[in-house]
């Protein structure tokens, strides 16, 4: 079943038409360009999408391959797969749980939708498109009857505090609002809550390879 949602959002002095939909093969070139714009160095360029990964996204779990257009221009994307998550064994790496972005380990009968990636073109970030994409993925969780949406959030602000506090303490301060983090603060605004910190999650100099495991529980599942 395809996903398509239309919105009208205010952009400065005018309104713009926003469409959230499943992405397809015709979008691959733009999706790769968006990755390059959204994750500039020191983020490792080998972690940008390639066409083989994108082809797997749309063939193995098309419902978890979403993009957003603004007035017909592709402005961002979000990708997920279904995993069977055990809260008592939360530790994992991004490579392990996403099959290095190829999602060949997509588990149709799993219990959780795992976020592989979300990115928005810098020029469009004032429109809160990331929040709208996240809301749309929550709707996929509800539609599929899954327990939760889950994902590891980068902590790109942590490198500024790594010499004075642990990653767990940093996350605690961001949750309290004492500190702000570009990614974790955004995820909190989207309704995600932290399960804890995972180590060696992703090669990420700014986050010192840490990530915050953040979830959104399906309110229709007890």
N, C-alpha and C positions, 0 to 999 in steps of 0.2 A: 504494500500500500504506500503510495507516494505522500510526501508531506509538502504542503504549501500554505503559507500564511501571509496575508497582506496587512501592512500597517501604514499609517501616515504619521510621520514624526516631524517635530519642529526642528529646523536647522537654521539658526540665526533668525533672519527676518522672513523666511519662507518655510513652507512645508515640503517634505520630500516623500515620495512613495518608496516604501521598503518592502521587499519580498524575501521571505525565508523559505527555502525549498531544498530538496535533495540536489546535490551536485552530480554532474555527469561527465563523460569523457570530454565533451566540448569545453569544459571549464578548467581542464588540467593546467594549461599554460598560465592562466590567470592565478590559479591556486598556488602554483609554485612561486610566481612573482610576489604574491601576497606574503608567503613565508619569508622570502628574502627581505622584504620591507619590514616585516614585523619582528624578525629575529636577526638583527645585524650582528656582526662580530662585537664582542668575543663569543657569541653563541656559535657553536660548531656548525659550519655550513653543510657537513655531511648529514646533519639531522633535519635539513629541509626535506620536504616531500620530493619523491621521484615518481615517475609515471607508473612504475610497477606497483608501488604502495597504493597510489590513488585508485588504480584499477581494482586492486583487492578490496578497497573500501566500498566501492560501488557494486561489486559482485558478491562479496561475502556478507555484507550487512549494509545494504543501501539505506535502510531506515536510520542508521547512525551516521550518515554522511550528509551534513547540512551546510548550506552556504547562505549568505545574505547579500542581496543586491540593493543598491541605493540609486534610484532613477535609472535602473538598467545596468549599472556598473557594479561588478563584483567587488565587495568590500571586506569580506571576511569568511571564515569557515570554522566548523567545529566537527570533530570526528569522534566516534565512539565504537566500542565493541561490547559484547556481552561476555562476562566472565562468571565463574562460580567462586565467590569470595567468602572466605572464612574469617570473620572478625577476630578469632582467636589466634590467627596466624597472618597478621597484617603486613609483615615485611616483604618487600619485593622491589625489583628495579623496573624502570620504565621499559627497558628492552625485554625483560621476561614477560611482563603482563600484556604487552602490546605486540609481541613477536617482532620487536624492533620496528614497529610501525606498519608491518605487513598484515597484521591481524589474522594470520592463518590459524590462530588458536581461538578464534571466535567460537563461543559455546552457546548455541541457540537456546539450550535448556538451562543456562546459568541463572543466577539470581540478581546480578548487578550489572548496570551499564557503566562501563569504565571509559572515562574521557581520555582519548589518545592525544588530542590536541585541540586548542582553540586559539585563533589569531584574528586580529582586526587590523586592517590597514591604518597606519598612524593618522592619516588625514581624516579618517572617519570616526575616530574614537570618541569624539564629543557627543555622538548620537546614542551612546549606550548600547551599541549593537551587540557587544559581548554579552550583556545582561539579557537581551532579547533572544540571542542564540541559546544561552543557558536555559532560559525559561522553556524554549522549544524542546530542548533535550529532556527537560523534566516531563514534558508532555509525552515524549516517546517512552519514558520510564513507566508512566501511568498506563499508556496504551498497551504496553507489553506486559503489564502486571508484575514488574520487577520490584525488588525490595528497596533499591536505592540507586542513586547516581553516585559514582565514586571517582576519584582521581587524585593524582599527586600534583600539588601546586608548587611551582618554583617559588623560591624566596629570594628574589634578586637584590633585596635590600640588606640581606644578612651580612654580606662581606664587609659592610661598613661597621658592623658591631661584633664580628667574629672574635676579635681580640679581647673583648670584655664580657661576652656572654655566650652560653651554649645555644645551639639551635632551638632546643626546647624552650629555653627562657625567652628567646627572641619571638617565637611563635606566641607564647603566652602574652607578651607585651603587645603584640599586634592585635590579638584577640581583645585585650583590654582597651585598646585604643591609645595606649601610651606611645606606641610607634606605628608608623604607616609603612606598608609594603605594597609596591605596585601590583603584585599578583594576589597575595593573600587578602589584602584589604578589599580588593575587587570581588574575590570569591565569597567573602563574608557578606558583602552587599547583595550578592546573588542568592543568599540563603544557605550557603554551604557551611558546615560546621566541622571543626578539626577532630580527627581521631588520634593524631599524634604525628611525630616526625619520623621519616624513614631516611636511613643513611645510604650513601652511594646510589641514589636513585637515578641520577642522570649526570653525565659529564657537564658540569655547569659551574664555571668559575665564580660567578656572582653569588650563587647559592651555596658555594662550597660543597656541591654535590648532594646537599640535603633537599628534601621536599616535605611539605606538609600534606599528609593524607587527609583529604576533605570529602565529606559526604553530604548528600541530600537524601533524606529518607522519604519514601513514597508514603504520603499521609493516608492512603487508602489501604495500606498493608499494615497489619498489627503483628 
